[in-house]
Amino acid sequence: MVNLIVEVSKYLMIILFAGYTYECFSVLGKKKSKKKQAYIFARQTALMFLLHLNAYLVLFAVTNEIFMLIFYLLQLLLVIVILNCYHIFYPNASRLVINNMCMLLLIGFIILARINTERAMKQFVIAAASIVVTFVLPLFIRKWKFFHKLTWLYAAVGIAMLGMVAILGKTSYGAKISFTIAGITIQPSEFIKILFVFFAASRLSESTALPNVAVTSAVAALHVLILVLSKDLGGALIFFVVYLVMLYVATKKARYLAGGLLAGSLASVVAYRLFSHVRVRVLAWQAPLSVIDKEGYQICQSLFAIGTGGFFGLGLYQGMPNRIPIVEQDFVFAAIAEEMGILFALCLILVCASCFLMFLNIAMQMKNMFYKLVALGLGTVYGFQVFLTIGGVTKFIPSTGVTLPLVSYGGSSVLSTLILFGIIQGLYNLREDEGAGNDRKAKQTGKQKSKKSKAEIGSDALTKHGQ
């Protein structure tokens, strides 16, 4: 009976997630009325709750642990609170971003509960606390207008924290990326990339003259250099790409983009020569089967898991994701593909892509250059991190040790991503305010023209009467 439940549920989850994903892009299509959008988001929410319920019925049926039911109810309560609080306090927030945020969190809870219930519970506690902390961010972004003035504070804090990690941080898988305080492990680069975006946006919105660009690029290079010295090459790559995109959009000069790509290519060669763990990852990427007993073991197990799962997956608890080292963090996508199927995994990629497109849409519609660059930078951070994670898991690129936002296990990753989503919601509200302001101006202009035309008609009538 349990096997039948697992078998049926995996197809049902794919259908539900495919429906949810379709709605993500249907709402991004041609402009729809508010009523039509509300129907789409309501359907999305229903599909999300049904998928979540389906998954936990399977988890409970297989394990027969009451913990699974309690854990399910806690997650359900959390999502209901999120949706209702945003509806009450931020009625103009992007419902698509809220729904996708909740969906990604729930998928993370599902796969983590399947792999390691203790870590899943820790992730839930961190996520719930992070949501409480970041819930005020949209209000701060909307009301406080001094963020563009804190330029050098962003840089000073970022460089100081990265330097602290480089000196005092503990080495993990060849890189210094974190330190522990009172038993809590913190990865500062997850938060500094947000400060870095604000720094670059502030500088580039002030001026794109060569001296300003040179100074800004030097400070950005210092961030990247410290990360390289810490051997956090995944983080360094994110910082580099984000700055390059922001610089190109701000200046509209292709020579900066070409020069940056050339410098990045040369730096990659130098990193390969200098750092042994980079050579190990490249070797594991080039020919993992030739070193399957050592360097290539992790990527080989990931590819085996994805291949074994096939299009429809093996079903929850029917695969062996624990064979993949640190599967809950860097390789969680492989576990999802194995047990939920490649089709489910593709839908997950598309949901992440819809978030990225929404961030870019907000950036394009912002009129203030500072906020435009912030939205662009944060969107690039999110999109490129998703690319690095999934690219490494699928052997499209060498593994960089980057987590899948909101899905992978990791407190710093979850908190920083929720901060990112909170800032984006604040920018979306600002965009809505700009639109409302333009509508009011248009109405006032229309009224003035109407009054003017009436006055002209009256003047013409008097003239004719005088004649």
Summary of the structure (lengths in Angstrom):
residues: 467
radius of gyration: 25.0
end to end distance: 98.2
largest distance: 103.9
contacts: 1566
relative contact order: 0.12
helix: 79%
strand: 3%
